[in-house]
Amino acid sequence: MDIAALVQAVRSAIAPTHIRYRVLLTKVDSRSINEAKEAQTMLKALDIPACSGFIRTYKAHERAALEGVSITQLRGANAKEASADYRAIAQEIQTDWKKS
């Protein structure tokens, strides 16, 4: 989803519900981390809460899907990195819950 469509969806469908939410950027190309960080900055400037982390795309995601297992069950460097992305987001959300 492009950022303009995301902003429109948030403003028209999500924000009016007054339910707490946060945008999570996924399928981030690990060669384009700066673009993801710029998108997060732009979302925050538009008062759209975004996770400070994001989920990078790895070949391990494909392997996990083909093998029918979660990314945490795969072995290898990419699988560990992919799993770490999810764990970081989970930690961020849990920390936020504890604050409320």
Long-range contacts (C-beta under 8 A, 24 or more apart in sequence): 3-39, 3-42, 3-43, 6-43, 6-48, 7-43, 7-46, 7-48, 10-48, 20-100, 21-49, 22-49, 22-50, 22-51, 22-93, 22-96, 23-48, 23-49, 23-50, 23-51, 24-50, 24-51, 24-53, 24-54, 24-55, 24-89, 25-50, 25-51, 25-54, 25-55, 26-54, 26-55, 27-55, 27-57, 28-54, 28-55, 28-56, 28-57, 29-56, 29-57, 30-56, 30-57, 30-58, 51-89, 51-92, 51-93, 52-92, 53-85, 53-88, 53-89, 53-92, 54-85, 54-89, 55-82, 55-85, 55-86, 55-89, 56-81, 56-82, 56-85, 58-82
